[in-house]
């Protein structure tokens, strides 16, 4: 992997019950990147997840895959503080996205990065995939909106 690529590990948390083999594959891949950053989803009491979706859980503890920093987030995508933190690595010209909830969080982080003019690509074999018809829809949106 070129030294100009970073790995952004999205919401790889025990509370989301990722498959152990996927965690190990991400841990192995992380060794090939000069910078590894993780995100951690938090679900505050006043969140729309709780009020609208009746989803009171958060992701819990983050799974260590060798990341340098953890960016906390309270929504699907990345807020301005997270974008600013990623810009603290000027040597990184493109981020590889991996982790949990491809259909929601990885796609939302992609939109956040795109809007911030930060290049990225999705490493599909290191992402938890949606099941059934949602999987095809997610792939279509990622390809159509980002060419990834």
N, CA and C of each residue as an Amber inpcrd file, in Angstrom:
protein
   444
   0.8480000  -1.1840000   0.0000000   0.0000000   0.0000000   0.0000000
   0.8890000   1.2410000   0.0000000   0.5900000   2.1980000  -0.8720000
   1.3960000   3.4230000  -0.8910000   1.3310000   4.1440000   0.4510000
   2.4190000   4.7760000   0.8260000   2.4740000   5.4950000   2.1000000
   1.5330000   6.6880000   2.1330000   0.9680000   7.0600000   0.9880000
   0.0670000   8.2010000   0.9540000  -1.3870000   7.8030000   1.2430000
  -1.6310000   6.5190000   1.5090000  -2.9810000   6.0460000   1.8170000
  -3.1400000   5.7970000   3.3100000  -4.2580000   6.2460000   3.8470000
  -4.5940000   5.9710000   5.2340000  -5.7850000   5.0340000   5.2910000
  -5.9750000   4.4090000   6.4300000  -7.1030000   3.5080000   6.6180000
  -8.0430000   4.1200000   7.6490000  -9.3110000   4.2880000   7.2800000
 -10.3320000   4.8080000   8.1820000 -11.2580000   3.6440000   8.5410000
 -11.1710000   3.2010000   9.7870000 -11.9310000   2.0580000  10.2820000
 -13.1930000   2.5970000  10.9420000 -14.3360000   2.3300000  10.3330000
 -15.5830000   2.9580000  10.7390000 -16.3920000   2.0460000  11.6600000
 -16.5830000   2.5210000  12.8840000 -17.4960000   1.9140000  13.8530000
 -17.2700000   0.4150000  14.0750000 -16.0320000   0.0210000  14.1320000
 -15.7130000  -1.3770000  14.4240000 -15.7400000  -1.5250000  15.9460000
 -16.9400000  -1.7890000  16.4590000 -17.1880000  -1.7880000  17.8970000
 -17.8560000  -3.0850000  18.3130000 -17.5550000  -3.4960000  19.5440000
 -18.0930000  -4.7590000  20.0580000 -19.6180000  -4.7920000  20.0300000
 -20.2700000  -3.6640000  20.2900000 -21.7260000  -3.6210000  20.3350000
 -22.3990000  -3.8900000  19.0060000 -21.6550000  -3.7950000  17.9090000
 -22.2040000  -4.0820000  16.5890000 -21.9050000  -5.5140000  16.1520000
 -21.2570000  -6.2820000  17.0050000 -20.9920000  -7.7130000  16.7860000
 -20.4010000  -8.0300000  15.4140000 -19.2800000  -7.4020000  15.0720000
 -18.6760000  -7.7360000  13.7780000 -18.1580000  -9.1670000  13.7730000
 -18.1470000  -9.7620000  12.6200000 -17.6440000 -11.1230000  12.4750000
 -16.1550000 -11.1540000  12.8350000 -15.7350000 -12.0920000  13.6630000
 -14.3280000 -12.1610000  14.0800000 -13.3470000 -12.2570000  12.9110000
 -13.7220000 -12.9700000  11.8540000 -12.8010000 -13.0830000  10.7150000
 -12.6230000 -11.7430000  10.0090000 -13.6870000 -10.9160000   9.9630000
 -13.5590000  -9.5980000   9.3540000 -12.6470000  -8.7110000  10.2030000
 -12.7950000  -8.7930000  11.5290000 -11.9370000  -8.0150000  12.4210000
 -10.4740000  -8.3930000  12.1880000 -10.1880000  -9.6580000  12.0840000
  -8.8050000 -10.1090000  11.8560000  -8.2860000  -9.6530000  10.4970000
  -9.1450000  -9.6800000   9.4720000  -8.7230000  -9.2120000   8.1440000
  -8.4150000  -7.7150000   8.1730000  -9.2200000  -6.9420000   8.9020000
  -8.9590000  -5.4950000   9.0290000  -7.6700000  -5.2760000   9.8060000
  -7.4780000  -6.0190000  10.8810000  -6.2510000  -5.8980000  11.6880000
  -5.0180000  -6.2050000  10.8270000  -5.0990000  -7.2400000  10.0080000
  -3.9790000  -7.5880000   9.1180000  -3.7370000  -6.4880000   8.0860000
  -4.8070000  -5.9870000   7.4910000  -4.6760000  -4.9450000   6.4630000
  -4.1230000  -3.6570000   7.0480000  -4.4810000  -3.3440000   8.2940000
  -4.0510000  -2.0980000   8.9250000  -2.5350000  -1.9850000   8.9910000
  -1.8490000  -3.1040000   9.0320000  -0.3870000  -3.0980000   9.1010000
   0.2480000  -2.5200000   7.8370000  -0.5150000  -2.4830000   6.7480000
   0.0110000  -1.9900000   5.4760000  -0.1690000  -0.4790000   5.2890000
  -0.7640000   0.1860000   6.2590000  -1.0500000   1.6180000   6.1380000
  -0.1870000   2.4220000   7.0880000   0.2290000   3.5850000   6.6260000
   1.0610000   4.4380000   7.4750000   0.2440000   5.1200000   8.5700000
  -1.0510000   5.3140000   8.3280000  -1.9390000   5.9380000   9.3060000
  -3.2320000   5.1340000   9.3600000  -3.6460000   4.7960000  10.5780000
  -4.9260000   4.1140000  10.7930000  -5.7260000   4.9300000  11.8070000
  -6.9300000   5.3170000  11.4070000  -7.8230000   6.1030000  12.2480000
  -9.1190000   5.3170000  12.4040000  -9.6830000   5.3230000  13.6070000
 -10.9470000   4.6380000  13.8620000 -12.0210000   5.6460000  14.2320000
 -13.2640000   5.3020000  13.9250000 -14.3860000   6.0900000  14.4280000
 -15.1240000   5.2650000  15.4700000 -15.7730000   5.9640000  16.3780000
 -16.5710000   5.3220000  17.4210000 -17.9380000   5.9960000  17.4680000
 -18.9780000   5.1990000  17.2080000 -20.3330000   5.7330000  17.2610000
 -20.8060000   5.8080000  18.7030000 -21.2900000   6.9910000  19.0780000
 -21.9110000   7.2180000  20.3840000 -23.3740000   7.5760000  20.1450000
 -24.2470000   7.1720000  21.0530000 -25.6760000   7.4130000  20.8920000
 -26.1970000   8.2030000  22.0920000 -26.0810000   9.5430000  22.0460000
 -26.4870000  10.3570000  23.2040000 -27.9970000  10.2550000  23.4660000
 -28.4100000  10.5850000  24.6830000 -29.8190000  10.4690000  25.0710000
 -30.7920000  11.2260000  24.1620000 -30.3730000  12.3450000  23.5860000
 -31.2790000  13.1470000  22.7570000 -31.1640000  12.8510000  21.2590000
 -30.5220000  11.7420000  20.8960000 -30.2790000  11.4690000  19.4740000
 -31.5620000  11.0890000  18.7350000 -31.5470000  11.3170000  17.4370000
 -32.6560000  10.8800000  16.5910000 -32.7180000   9.3560000  16.5140000
 -31.5770000   8.7040000  16.6910000 -31.5870000   7.2420000  16.7130000
 -32.5270000   6.7510000  17.8110000 -32.4530000   7.3870000  18.9710000
 -33.3060000   6.9980000  20.0980000 -34.7570000   7.4750000  19.9060000
 -34.9080000   8.7430000  19.5050000 -36.2490000   9.3410000  19.4360000
 -37.0650000   8.8680000  18.2420000 -36.4440000   8.7040000  17.0910000
 -37.1790000   8.3690000  15.8770000 -37.1260000   6.8670000  15.5790000
 -35.9510000   6.2770000  15.7250000 -35.7770000   4.8660000  15.3640000
 -35.9290000   3.9090000  16.5480000 -36.1430000   4.4660000  17.7420000
 -36.2270000   3.6480000  18.9590000 -35.0120000   2.7440000  19.1100000
 -33.8590000   3.2700000  18.7410000 -32.5970000   2.5260000  18.8230000
 -31.7800000   3.1230000  19.9600000 -31.8100000   2.4860000  21.1040000
 -31.1330000   3.0100000  22.2750000 -29.7220000   2.5240000  22.4590000
 -29.2410000   1.6680000  21.5570000 -27.8890000   1.1360000  21.7660000
 -26.8510000   1.9840000  21.0490000 -25.6320000   1.8830000  21.5400000
 -24.5140000   2.4530000  20.7930000 -23.5570000   1.2990000  20.5230000
 -22.4510000   1.6040000  19.9670000 -21.5390000   0.5490000  19.5600000
 -20.6830000  -0.0180000  20.6640000 -20.6700000   0.6190000  21.8130000
 -19.8370000   0.1220000  22.9010000 -18.3620000   0.3510000  22.6310000
 -17.5550000  -0.4710000  23.2490000 -16.0950000  -0.3260000  23.1530000
 -15.6220000  -0.5670000  21.7250000 -14.5920000   0.1790000  21.3730000
 -13.9980000   0.0450000  20.0450000 -13.0420000  -1.1460000  20.0320000
 -12.9470000  -1.8010000  18.9020000 -12.0530000  -2.9390000  18.7430000
 -10.7130000  -2.4140000  18.2400000  -9.6710000  -2.7490000  18.9310000
  -8.3300000  -2.2600000  18.5800000  -7.7960000  -3.0160000  17.3710000
  -7.5370000  -2.2770000  16.3140000  -6.9050000  -2.8550000  15.1250000
  -5.6020000  -2.1240000  14.8010000  -5.0730000  -1.4110000  15.7930000
  -3.8310000  -0.6930000  15.5920000  -4.0140000   0.7510000  15.1700000
  -5.1600000   1.3360000  15.4760000  -5.4210000   2.7290000  15.0860000
  -4.6190000   3.6910000  15.9600000  -4.3620000   4.8540000  15.3880000
  -3.6110000   5.8900000  16.0950000  -4.5140000   6.8010000  16.9070000
  -5.6730000   7.1210000  16.3550000  -6.6200000   7.9770000  17.0700000
  -8.0320000   7.4360000  16.8570000  -8.9390000   7.8740000  17.7210000
 -10.3540000   7.5310000  17.6100000 -11.1420000   8.8240000  17.4620000
 -11.9800000   8.8770000  16.4400000 -12.8620000  10.0140000  16.2070000
 -14.2610000   9.6250000  16.6540000 -14.7850000  10.2960000  17.6600000
 -16.1360000   9.9940000  18.1180000 -17.1450000  10.6670000  17.2020000
 -18.2360000   9.9660000  16.9490000 -19.2980000  10.5360000  16.1240000
 -20.6540000  10.1460000  16.6880000 -21.6140000  11.0430000  16.5560000
 -22.9500000  10.8180000  17.0970000 -23.9840000  10.6560000  16.0000000
 -23.5370000  10.5270000  14.7840000 -24.4250000  10.3300000  13.6480000
 -23.8100000   9.3400000  12.6930000 -24.4150000   9.2140000  11.5410000
 -23.9110000   8.2870000  10.5410000 -22.5650000   8.7300000   9.9690000
 -22.4480000  10.0190000   9.6530000 -21.2600000  10.5240000   8.9870000
 -20.2700000  11.1820000   9.9200000 -19.3540000  11.9300000   9.3200000
 -18.2860000  12.6050000  10.0520000 -18.6290000  14.0780000  10.2280000
 -18.4300000  14.5930000  11.4400000 -18.6670000  16.0130000  11.6670000
 -17.4080000  16.8060000  11.3210000 -17.4740000  18.1220000  11.4560000
 -16.3500000  18.9760000  11.0790000 -15.1070000  18.6840000  11.9060000
 -15.2690000  18.3700000  13.1910000 -14.1070000  18.0460000  14.0280000
 -13.3880000  16.8050000  13.5050000 -14.1430000  15.8070000  13.0560000
 -13.5280000  14.5970000  12.5040000 -12.8050000  14.9000000  11.1940000
 -13.4310000  15.6970000  10.3570000 -12.7840000  16.0900000   9.0880000
 -11.4940000  16.8420000   9.3830000 -11.5300000  17.7590000  10.3350000
 -10.3210000  18.5040000  10.7020000  -9.2420000  17.5750000  11.2240000
  -9.6230000  16.5670000  12.0010000  -8.6420000  15.6040000  12.5230000
  -7.9940000  14.8230000  11.3870000  -8.7550000  14.4340000  10.3920000
  -8.1770000  13.7190000   9.2460000  -7.2200000  14.6150000   8.4670000
  -7.5120000  15.8890000   8.4180000  -6.6260000  16.8280000   7.7160000
  -5.3140000  17.0500000   8.4610000  -5.2350000  16.5740000   9.7020000
  -3.9830000  16.6560000  10.4670000  -2.9410000  15.6760000   9.9370000
  -3.3230000  14.8780000   8.9550000  -2.4050000  13.9340000   8.3180000
  -2.2230000  14.3520000   6.8550000  -1.4830000  15.4610000   6.6190000
  -1.3780000  15.9870000   5.2560000  -0.6810000  15.0310000   4.2860000
   0.0670000  14.0810000   4.8230000   0.7420000  13.1160000   3.9380000
  -0.2340000  12.1030000   3.3510000  -1.4320000  12.0180000   3.9000000
  -2.4370000  11.0760000   3.4070000  -3.2490000  11.7590000   2.3180000
  -3.1770000  11.2150000   1.1270000  -3.8870000  11.8030000  -0.0080000
  -5.1750000  11.0570000  -0.3390000  -5.3670000   9.8860000   0.2760000
  -6.5960000   9.1210000   0.0530000  -6.8060000   8.1720000   1.2310000
  -8.0740000   8.0240000   1.6290000  -8.4210000   7.1460000   2.7430000
  -9.1560000   5.9220000   2.2300000  -8.7770000   4.7590000   2.7290000
  -9.5090000   3.5260000   2.4760000 -10.5270000   3.3480000   3.5920000
 -11.7900000   3.1280000   3.2440000 -12.8580000   2.9800000   4.2280000
 -13.1870000   1.5080000   4.4350000 -13.2190000   1.1000000   5.7010000
 -13.5650000  -0.2650000   6.0800000 -14.4190000  -0.2130000   7.3410000
 -15.0640000  -1.3330000   7.6920000 -15.7480000  -1.3930000   8.9740000
 -17.1620000  -1.8950000   8.9180000 -17.9730000  -1.3560000   9.8100000
 -19.3400000  -1.8360000  10.0310000 -20.3780000  -1.0030000   9.2950000
 -21.5350000  -1.6200000   9.1010000 -22.7100000  -0.9490000   8.5660000
 -22.4690000  -0.2000000   7.2530000 -22.0890000  -0.9580000   6.2330000
 -21.7770000  -0.3740000   4.9360000 -22.9010000   0.5200000   4.4180000
 -24.1420000   0.0620000   4.5470000 -25.2700000   0.7870000   3.9690000
 -25.5500000   2.1130000   4.6180000 -25.1140000   2.2980000   5.8300000
 -25.4080000   3.5510000   6.5160000 -24.1330000   4.3130000   6.8160000
 -23.3380000   3.8180000   7.7240000 -22.2060000   4.5920000   8.2330000
 -21.0770000   4.7560000   7.2190000 -20.7170000   3.6930000   6.5350000
 -19.6250000   3.8300000   5.5700000 -20.0510000   4.7450000   4.4230000
 -21.2850000   4.5820000   3.9750000 -21.7600000   5.4590000   2.9100000
 -21.8350000   6.9110000   3.3920000 -22.3260000   7.1290000   4.5970000
 -22.4220000   8.4910000   5.1340000 -21.0440000   9.1150000   5.3110000
 -20.0900000   8.3190000   5.7790000 -18.7190000   8.8400000   5.8970000
 -18.1610000   9.1700000   4.5210000 -18.5150000   8.3700000   3.5240000
 -18.1240000   8.6810000   2.1570000 -18.6730000  10.0230000   1.7080000
 -19.9420000  10.2810000   1.9810000 -20.5260000  11.5810000   1.6470000
 -19.8070000  12.7070000   2.3850000 -19.4950000  12.4810000   3.6600000
 -18.7920000  13.5130000   4.4450000 -17.4290000  13.8160000   3.8450000
 -16.6800000  12.7700000   3.4970000 -15.3580000  12.9640000   2.9020000
 -15.4700000  13.6390000   1.5410000 -16.4170000  13.2030000   0.7360000
 -16.6260000  13.7810000  -0.5950000 -16.9030000  15.2820000  -0.4890000
 -17.8120000  15.6360000   0.4150000 -18.1640000  17.0500000   0.5800000
 -16.9840000  17.8740000   1.0750000 -16.0700000  17.2340000   1.8090000
 -14.8740000  17.9250000   2.3110000 -13.7170000  17.8740000   1.3060000
 -13.9830000  17.2990000   0.1280000 -12.9800000  17.1810000  -0.9480000
 -11.7850000  16.3160000  -0.5360000 -12.0780000  15.2610000   0.2390000
 -11.0450000  14.3200000   0.6730000 -11.2550000  13.0190000  -0.0890000
 -10.3110000  12.6210000  -0.9430000 -10.4590000  11.3910000  -1.7210000
 -10.5040000  10.1450000  -0.8300000 -11.2870000   9.1680000  -1.2660000
 -11.4140000   7.9140000  -0.5350000 -11.7900000   6.7940000  -1.4970000
 -11.6670000   5.5910000  -1.0100000 -12.1790000   4.4130000  -1.7010000
 -12.7040000   3.4530000  -0.6430000 -13.6550000   2.6260000  -1.0290000
 -14.2420000   1.6520000  -0.1170000 -13.5860000   0.3070000  -0.3930000
 -13.0820000  -0.3210000   0.6500000 -12.4680000  -1.6390000   0.5250000
 -13.5530000  -2.6490000   0.9050000 -14.3040000  -3.0590000  -0.0860000
 -15.5310000  -3.8240000   0.1490000 -15.3180000  -5.1200000   0.9220000
 -14.2400000  -5.8290000   0.6570000 -14.0570000  -7.1140000   1.3510000
 -13.7060000  -6.9310000   2.8280000 -13.5210000  -5.6820000   3.2540000
 -13.2680000  -5.3840000   4.6620000 -14.4130000  -4.5670000   5.2680000
 -15.6040000  -4.7320000   4.7030000 -16.7990000  -4.0500000   5.1960000
 -17.8820000  -5.0710000   5.4860000 -18.6030000  -4.8400000   6.5710000
 -19.7870000  -5.6540000   6.8380000 -20.8260000  -5.2570000   5.7980000
 -21.3290000  -6.2280000   5.0850000 -22.2580000  -5.9280000   3.9980000
 -23.7020000  -6.0160000   4.4500000 -24.5240000  -5.2300000   3.7830000
 -25.9680000  -5.3410000   3.9720000 -26.4150000  -6.6590000   3.3530000
 -27.5170000  -7.1550000   3.8120000 -28.0520000  -8.4090000   3.2870000
 -29.1500000  -8.1300000   2.2700000 -29.3580000  -9.0810000   1.3730000
 -30.4710000  -9.0360000   0.4370000 -30.4130000  -7.8740000  -0.5300000
 -31.5860000  -7.3200000  -0.8780000 -31.6510000  -6.2670000  -1.8960000
 -30.9220000  -4.9900000  -1.4830000 -30.7400000  -4.7760000  -0.1850000
 -30.0310000  -3.5860000   0.2870000 -28.5870000  -3.5850000  -0.1990000
 -27.9810000  -4.7580000  -0.3010000 -26.5860000  -4.8630000  -0.7390000
 -26.4150000  -4.2770000  -2.1420000 -27.2800000  -4.6500000  -3.0620000
 -27.1940000  -4.1380000  -4.4310000 -27.4410000  -2.6360000  -4.4660000
 -28.3790000  -2.1650000  -3.6560000 -28.6800000  -0.7310000  -3.6210000
 -27.4800000   0.0630000  -3.1150000 -26.8310000  -0.4340000  -2.0730000
 -25.6500000   0.2400000  -1.5260000 -24.5560000   0.3130000  -2.5750000
 -24.2780000  -0.8050000  -3.2420000 -23.2470000  -0.8030000  -4.2800000
 -23.5670000   0.1760000  -5.3930000 -24.8300000   0.2430000  -5.7810000
 -25.2520000   1.1710000  -6.8350000 -25.0000000   2.6170000  -6.4080000
 -25.3780000   2.9680000  -5.1880000 -25.1810000   4.3420000  -4.7120000
 -23.6950000   4.6790000  -4.6240000 -22.8920000   3.7730000  -4.0500000
 -21.4450000   4.0340000  -3.9400000 -20.8300000   4.2470000  -5.3160000
 -21.1920000   3.4110000  -6.2720000 -20.6370000   3.5290000  -7.6310000
 -21.1170000   4.8010000  -8.3120000 -22.4010000   5.0630000  -8.2090000
 -22.9840000   6.2070000  -8.9140000 -22.5300000   7.5410000  -8.3380000
 -22.4990000   7.6530000  -7.0240000 -22.1870000   8.9340000  -6.3870000
 -20.7050000   9.2130000  -6.2820000 -19.8980000   8.1380000  -6.1380000
 -18.4750000   8.3420000  -5.8690000 -17.5580000   7.6330000  -6.8460000
 -18.0890000   6.7570000  -7.6820000 -17.2380000   6.0070000  -8.6050000
 -16.3370000   5.0210000  -7.8630000 -16.7700000   4.5660000  -6.6940000
 -15.9620000   3.6160000  -5.9110000 -16.6670000   2.2790000  -5.7860000
